């Protein structure tokens, strides 16, 4: 046998051996392909919509599948549910989401990693009941969240936002927000506790200027108007207020840093001040207001002396009743000028009236020397006319400033007298 014939014979045997081996491999592999997937198509031309690789019956296997909008790789350990699954899904042009899922042996717990086309990513962990979920999420706006769910409802959510704001939310069994804590980089920090009604809330906060506050809300819907508020403002004053459901104040109390305090009552129709109680180390008082919020009656005790003011519709004092060591008077005003004074005015008892335009004054009463008199002043404020009666002369005086020009009366000896003086105070002879 020549060398050429030997090589040709061996080549034919080698080709026959390769073909036989391919047939055997095909028959063996064909028996190990899963028969419970009727839609499985194997090697259509040079493309495969599904390909299964396994070592033997009930042995670990890998399945590769593709369709028009998705592709996946699944790994099995003999059961029908994959233990590990990697999937690519396309929901639109350029919108592809990647999902990686890990499962335990009885498929009761699993962990999934999801990468969305919008830039967000999420890790989900589901418990044995299939309802409890822990989710770690990174949104497209760089907000990061840790979410705990039960029965597919949020129970706890912790979020850090892209603007450095941190937020913690706790939910009830119905998915309603129950507790909310906010920590911004700047501005008020707050903790809110809500009831089943979203309008029923308790809010604890440190407001701007680092001032603490407690607010209670109660209404049919969630509003920003507290019913009860307790706070310390930027001037270190303590404030307490009560309001109706529309946010109109009914009562407010303030205790200032200097020791003064006030209690105010408001009209809940137009939120105007009606009554105010004031107190400080120097004074205390009560103010009454009309329906337009203007002070009409003001009772004040200053240094143990009481003052009662009655104000006009513009808020200006119209009448004042006062009592002190120096005076006890009833004063009537026009604008800010006293017009009529009745009572004891610095030792003078009587009625005093003054014209604000000409500075004229009329006095009727008892002066500092216990002399009963009536006096009329000239426009300059100097005594012009007076009638006097006392233990000494009872007389009539006509004057020019402080200079008496004509004096007529009865002296202590019951003698009648009269005198006339010039502008220099010199007596003029009487014919």
C-alpha positions as CSV (number, residue, x, y, z in Angstrom):
1,X,0.0,0.0,0.0
2,X,1.4,3.3,-1.1
3,X,1.6,6.3,1.2
4,X,-1.0,8.2,-0.8
5,X,-3.5,5.3,-0.4
6,X,-2.8,5.1,3.3
7,X,-3.4,8.8,3.9
8,X,-6.6,8.7,1.8
9,X,-7.9,5.8,3.8
10,X,-7.1,7.4,7.1
11,X,-8.7,10.7,6.1
12,X,-11.9,8.9,5.2
13,X,-11.9,7.2,8.5
14,X,-11.3,10.4,10.3
15,X,-14.2,12.2,8.6
16,X,-16.5,9.2,9.3
17,X,-15.4,9.4,13.0
18,X,-16.2,13.2,13.2
19,X,-19.6,12.7,11.7
20,X,-20.4,9.8,14.0
21,X,-19.3,11.9,17.0
22,X,-21.5,14.8,16.0
23,X,-24.5,12.5,15.7
24,X,-23.8,11.0,19.1
25,X,-23.4,14.4,20.7
26,X,-26.5,15.7,19.1
27,X,-28.6,12.7,20.3
28,X,-27.2,12.9,23.8
29,X,-27.8,16.7,24.0
30,X,-31.2,16.4,22.5
31,X,-32.3,14.1,25.3
32,X,-31.1,16.7,27.9
33,X,-32.9,19.7,26.4
34,X,-35.9,20.8,28.6
35,X,-39.1,19.4,27.1
36,X,-41.4,21.5,29.3
37,X,-40.8,24.6,27.2
38,X,-42.8,24.2,23.9
39,X,-41.9,27.7,22.7
40,X,-38.2,26.9,22.8
41,X,-36.6,27.1,19.4
42,X,-33.1,25.6,18.9
43,X,-30.7,26.9,16.4
44,X,-32.8,28.4,13.7
45,X,-30.1,28.8,11.1
46,X,-27.3,30.7,12.7
47,X,-29.5,32.6,15.3
48,X,-30.8,31.2,18.6
49,X,-33.9,32.7,20.3
50,X,-33.3,30.3,23.2
51,X,-30.3,28.2,24.1
52,X,-30.1,25.8,27.1
53,X,-26.8,24.5,28.4
54,X,-26.8,21.8,31.1
55,X,-24.5,19.0,32.3
56,X,-27.2,16.3,32.8
57,X,-30.7,15.5,34.0
58,X,-31.6,17.7,37.1
59,X,-28.2,19.3,36.9
60,X,-27.5,23.0,37.0
61,X,-28.3,24.7,33.7
62,X,-28.0,28.0,31.9
63,X,-30.7,29.4,29.6
64,X,-30.1,32.2,27.1
65,X,-33.2,33.9,25.6
66,X,-33.8,36.8,23.4
67,X,-36.8,38.5,21.9
68,X,-37.5,41.8,20.0
69,X,-37.4,43.9,23.2
70,X,-35.6,41.9,25.8
71,X,-32.7,39.5,26.4
72,X,-32.0,37.4,29.5
73,X,-29.6,34.9,31.0
74,X,-31.0,32.5,33.7
75,X,-29.2,30.0,35.9
76,X,-31.1,27.0,37.4
77,X,-30.3,24.4,40.0
78,X,-32.7,21.8,38.7
79,X,-35.9,23.6,39.7
80,X,-38.2,25.4,37.4
81,X,-37.5,28.9,38.8
82,X,-34.1,30.4,38.1
83,X,-31.8,31.2,41.0
84,X,-30.0,34.0,39.2
85,X,-31.5,36.0,36.3
86,X,-30.0,38.8,34.3
87,X,-32.5,40.7,32.0
88,X,-32.3,43.6,29.5
89,X,-35.6,45.3,28.7
90,X,-36.2,48.0,26.1
91,X,-39.3,50.1,26.7
92,X,-38.6,52.6,24.0
93,X,-35.9,54.0,21.7
94,X,-32.8,54.4,23.9
95,X,-34.7,53.3,27.0
96,X,-33.1,50.1,28.4
97,X,-33.4,48.8,31.9
98,X,-31.1,46.2,33.3
99,X,-32.3,43.8,36.0
100,X,-30.3,41.3,38.1
101,X,-32.3,39.0,40.4
102,X,-31.0,36.5,43.0
103,X,-33.4,33.9,44.6
104,X,-33.0,31.3,47.3
105,X,-33.8,27.6,46.9
106,X,-37.5,27.8,47.7
107,X,-38.1,31.1,45.8
108,X,-39.3,32.7,49.0
109,X,-36.8,35.5,49.1
110,X,-35.0,37.3,46.4
111,X,-32.8,40.3,45.8
112,X,-32.9,42.4,42.6
113,X,-30.7,45.1,41.1
114,X,-32.4,47.4,38.7
115,X,-30.6,50.0,36.4
116,X,-33.1,52.2,34.6
117,X,-32.6,54.3,31.4
118,X,-33.3,57.5,33.3
119,X,-30.2,57.1,35.3
120,X,-31.9,55.8,38.5
121,X,-30.8,52.5,40.1
122,X,-32.4,50.3,42.8
123,X,-31.7,47.3,44.9
124,X,-34.8,45.4,46.1
125,X,-34.8,42.7,48.8
126,X,-38.1,40.7,49.3
127,X,-38.7,38.4,52.3
128,X,-40.1,34.9,52.4
129,X,-43.7,36.1,52.5
130,X,-43.2,37.9,49.2
131,X,-44.6,41.2,50.6
132,X,-41.9,42.7,52.8
133,X,-39.4,44.7,50.7
134,X,-36.3,46.7,51.4
135,X,-35.4,49.0,48.6
136,X,-32.3,51.1,48.2
137,X,-32.8,53.6,45.4
138,X,-30.6,56.2,43.7
139,X,-32.8,58.5,41.5
140,X,-31.8,60.4,38.4
141,X,-31.6,63.7,40.4
142,X,-29.1,62.1,42.8
143,X,-31.6,61.7,45.5
144,X,-30.9,58.5,47.5
145,X,-33.6,56.6,49.4
146,X,-33.8,53.6,51.7
147,X,-37.4,52.2,51.8
148,X,-38.9,49.5,54.0
149,X,-42.2,48.0,52.8
150,X,-44.8,45.7,54.3
151,X,-47.7,44.3,52.3
152,X,-46.5,46.4,49.4
153,X,-47.0,49.6,51.4
154,X,-44.3,52.0,52.5
155,X,-43.6,51.8,56.2
156,X,-40.2,53.6,56.5
157,X,-38.5,55.8,54.0
158,X,-35.2,57.5,54.5
159,X,-34.1,60.0,51.7
160,X,-31.2,62.3,51.1
161,X,-32.0,64.8,48.3
162,X,-29.7,66.4,45.9
163,X,-29.9,69.8,47.7
164,X,-28.4,68.2,50.9
165,X,-31.9,67.9,52.5
166,X,-32.4,64.7,54.6
167,X,-35.9,63.3,55.2
168,X,-37.3,60.4,57.2
169,X,-40.9,59.2,56.7
170,X,-42.8,56.6,58.7
171,X,-46.2,55.3,57.4
172,X,-49.1,53.5,59.0
173,X,-50.6,50.1,57.9
174,X,-52.7,52.0,55.3
175,X,-49.7,53.8,53.7
176,X,-50.6,57.1,55.3
177,X,-47.7,59.3,56.4
178,X,-47.5,59.2,60.2
179,X,-44.1,60.6,61.2
180,X,-41.9,62.9,59.1
181,X,-38.5,64.4,60.0
182,X,-36.8,67.0,57.8
183,X,-33.2,68.2,58.2
184,X,-32.3,70.8,55.5
185,X,-28.9,72.3,55.0
186,X,-30.3,75.7,56.0
187,X,-33.7,76.6,57.4
188,X,-36.1,75.1,59.9
189,X,-35.6,71.5,61.0
190,X,-38.9,69.8,61.9
191,X,-40.5,66.6,63.1
192,X,-44.2,66.0,62.3
193,X,-46.5,63.4,63.8
194,X,-49.8,62.9,61.9
195,X,-53.0,61.0,62.9
196,X,-55.2,59.0,60.5
197,X,-56.7,62.3,59.5
198,X,-53.9,64.1,57.6
199,X,-55.1,67.4,59.1
200,X,-54.4,66.2,62.6
201,X,-50.7,66.8,63.2
202,X,-48.1,67.7,65.8
203,X,-45.0,69.6,64.6
204,X,-41.8,70.1,66.5
205,X,-39.4,72.5,64.8
206,X,-36.4,74.7,65.1
207,X,-37.3,77.6,62.9
208,X,-35.2,80.3,61.3
209,X,-32.8,82.1,63.7
210,X,-32.7,78.7,65.6
211,X,-35.9,79.4,67.4
212,X,-37.9,76.3,68.7
213,X,-41.6,75.9,68.3
214,X,-44.4,73.3,68.9
215,X,-47.5,73.4,66.7
216,X,-50.7,71.4,66.8
217,X,-53.0,71.1,63.8
218,X,-56.6,69.9,63.5
219,X,-58.8,70.3,60.5
220,X,-60.6,68.3,57.9
221,X,-57.6,68.5,55.6
222,X,-53.9,69.2,55.9
223,X,-53.3,72.9,56.3
224,X,-50.4,75.1,57.3
225,X,-52.4,76.9,59.9
226,X,-51.7,75.5,63.4
227,X,-54.6,75.5,66.0
228,X,-52.2,75.8,68.9
229,X,-48.7,77.2,68.7
230,X,-45.9,77.5,71.3
231,X,-42.7,79.2,70.2
232,X,-39.7,81.3,71.2
233,X,-39.0,84.1,68.6
234,X,-35.7,85.6,67.5
235,X,-35.9,88.2,70.3
236,X,-36.1,85.4,72.9
237,X,-39.8,86.2,73.6
238,X,-42.0,83.2,74.5
239,X,-45.3,83.1,72.4
240,X,-48.4,81.0,72.7
241,X,-51.4,81.3,70.4
242,X,-54.7,79.5,69.6
243,X,-56.6,79.7,66.3
244,X,-59.6,78.2,64.6
245,X,-59.4,75.7,61.7
246,X,-59.1,78.5,59.1
247,X,-56.0,79.9,60.8
248,X,-57.6,83.0,62.3
249,X,-56.1,83.7,65.8
250,X,-58.4,83.6,68.8
251,X,-56.0,84.0,71.6
252,X,-52.3,85.0,71.8
253,X,-50.0,85.3,74.8
254,X,-46.4,86.8,74.8
255,X,-43.8,86.8,77.6
256,X,-41.0,89.2,76.6
257,X,-37.3,88.9,77.6
258,X,-37.6,92.1,79.6
259,X,-40.3,90.6,81.9
260,X,-43.3,92.2,80.2
261,X,-46.2,90.0,79.0
262,X,-49.5,90.3,77.2
263,X,-52.6,88.3,76.5
264,X,-54.7,89.2,73.4
265,X,-58.1,88.1,72.2
266,X,-59.0,88.3,68.5
267,X,-62.1,88.5,66.4
268,X,-62.1,85.2,64.5
269,X,-64.2,86.7,61.6
270,X,-61.6,89.3,60.5
271,X,-58.7,88.4,62.8
272,X,-58.8,91.9,64.4
273,X,-57.6,92.5,68.0
274,X,-60.5,92.8,70.5
275,X,-59.0,92.7,74.0
276,X,-55.4,92.9,75.3
277,X,-54.1,92.4,78.8
278,X,-50.6,94.0,79.4
279,X,-48.2,93.6,82.2
280,X,-44.6,94.6,83.0
281,X,-42.4,95.6,86.0
282,X,-43.5,99.3,85.4
283,X,-47.1,99.0,84.4
284,X,-50.1,96.8,83.8
285,X,-53.3,97.4,81.9
286,X,-56.3,96.4,79.8
287,X,-57.1,97.6,76.2
288,X,-60.4,97.2,74.4
289,X,-60.6,97.5,70.7
290,X,-63.5,98.0,68.2
291,X,-64.4,95.7,65.3
292,X,-61.8,97.4,63.1
293,X,-59.0,96.7,65.6
294,X,-58.6,100.3,66.9
295,X,-58.0,100.8,70.6
296,X,-61.1,102.5,72.2
297,X,-60.7,102.0,76.0
298,X,-57.3,101.7,77.7
299,X,-57.0,101.1,81.5
300,X,-53.4,101.3,82.7
301,X,-51.8,101.2,86.2
302,X,-48.4,102.8,86.1
303,X,-46.3,103.1,89.3
304,X,-49.5,102.3,91.3
305,X,-51.4,105.2,89.6
306,X,-54.4,104.3,87.5
307,X,-55.2,105.9,84.1
308,X,-58.4,105.3,82.1
309,X,-58.3,106.4,78.4
310,X,-61.2,106.7,76.0
311,X,-60.1,106.9,72.4
312,X,-61.9,108.2,69.3
313,X,-62.5,106.2,66.1
314,X,-59.0,107.3,64.8
315,X,-57.3,105.8,67.9
316,X,-56.5,109.3,69.4
317,X,-57.2,109.9,73.1
318,X,-60.5,111.8,73.6
319,X,-60.9,111.4,77.4
320,X,-58.6,110.5,80.2
321,X,-59.4,109.8,83.8
322,X,-56.3,109.7,86.1
323,X,-55.4,109.6,89.8
324,X,-52.0,110.1,91.4
325,X,-50.4,112.0,94.2
326,X,-50.2,115.1,92.1
327,X,-53.5,115.0,90.3
328,X,-56.9,113.3,90.1
329,X,-58.5,114.6,86.9
330,X,-60.9,114.0,84.1
331,X,-59.3,115.4,80.9
332,X,-60.9,115.9,77.5
333,X,-58.7,116.1,74.5
334,X,-58.9,117.4,71.0
335,X,-56.2,115.7,69.0
336,X,-53.3,115.5,71.4
337,X,-54.1,118.8,73.2
338,X,-56.0,118.8,76.5
339,X,-59.1,120.9,76.1
340,X,-60.9,120.6,79.4
341,X,-59.5,119.4,82.8
342,X,-61.9,118.6,85.7
343,X,-60.5,117.7,89.1
344,X,-57.4,118.2,91.1
345,X,-54.7,119.3,88.7
346,X,-51.4,119.6,90.6
347,X,-53.1,121.1,93.7
348,X,-55.7,123.2,91.9
349,X,-59.3,122.0,92.2
350,X,-61.8,122.9,89.5
351,X,-62.4,123.1,85.8
352,X,-59.8,124.3,83.4
353,X,-60.5,124.8,79.7
354,X,-57.9,125.7,77.0
355,X,-58.1,126.8,73.4
356,X,-55.4,125.1,71.3
357,X,-55.4,127.8,68.7
358,X,-54.9,131.0,70.9
359,X,-53.6,129.3,74.1
360,X,-56.5,130.9,76.0
361,X,-57.3,129.2,79.3
362,X,-60.3,129.4,81.6
363,X,-60.1,128.2,85.2
364,X,-62.8,127.9,87.7
365,X,-62.1,126.3,91.1
366,X,-59.7,126.4,94.0
367,X,-56.0,127.3,93.4
368,X,-52.8,126.3,95.2
369,X,-53.5,129.0,97.9
370,X,-57.0,127.7,98.7
371,X,-58.5,130.7,97.0
372,X,-61.7,130.1,95.0
373,X,-61.4,131.9,91.8
374,X,-62.4,132.1,88.1
375,X,-59.5,133.1,85.8
376,X,-59.4,133.9,82.1
377,X,-56.0,134.1,80.3
378,X,-55.2,136.2,77.3
379,X,-53.9,134.7,74.0
380,X,-50.3,134.8,75.4
381,X,-51.3,132.6,78.4
382,X,-51.1,135.5,80.9
383,X,-53.9,136.2,83.4
384,X,-56.4,138.6,81.9
385,X,-59.5,138.5,84.1
386,X,-60.0,136.8,87.5
387,X,-62.6,136.8,90.3
388,X,-61.1,135.6,93.7
389,X,-62.7,134.7,97.0
390,X,-60.9,133.5,100.1
391,X,-60.1,134.2,103.8
392,X,-58.4,137.4,102.6
393,X,-59.8,139.8,100.0
394,X,-62.6,138.9,97.7
395,X,-61.9,140.8,94.6
396,X,-62.1,141.3,90.9
397,X,-58.9,141.6,88.9
398,X,-58.3,142.8,85.4
399,X,-54.7,142.4,84.3
400,X,-52.2,142.6,81.5
401,X,-49.9,139.7,81.8
402,X,-48.8,139.3,85.4
403,X,-49.5,143.0,86.0
404,X,-52.8,143.8,87.7
405,X,-54.3,146.9,86.0
406,X,-57.6,147.1,87.9
407,X,-58.3,145.6,91.3
408,X,-61.7,145.9,93.1
409,X,-62.9,144.0,96.1
410,X,-63.5,143.6,99.9
411,X,-60.6,143.1,102.2
412,X,-60.4,141.1,105.5
413,X,-61.8,144.0,107.5
414,X,-64.9,144.0,105.2
415,X,-63.7,147.3,103.7
416,X,-64.2,148.0,100.0
417,X,-61.1,148.8,98.0
418,X,-60.1,149.4,94.4
419,X,-57.0,150.4,92.5
420,X,-55.9,151.2,89.0
421,X,-52.3,150.8,87.8
422,X,-50.5,151.7,84.6
423,X,-48.4,149.3,82.4
424,X,-45.4,149.9,84.6
425,X,-47.3,149.0,87.8
426,X,-47.6,152.5,89.1
427,X,-50.9,153.4,90.9
428,X,-53.0,155.9,89.1
429,X,-55.0,158.5,91.1
430,X,-58.7,158.0,91.3
431,X,-60.8,161.1,90.9
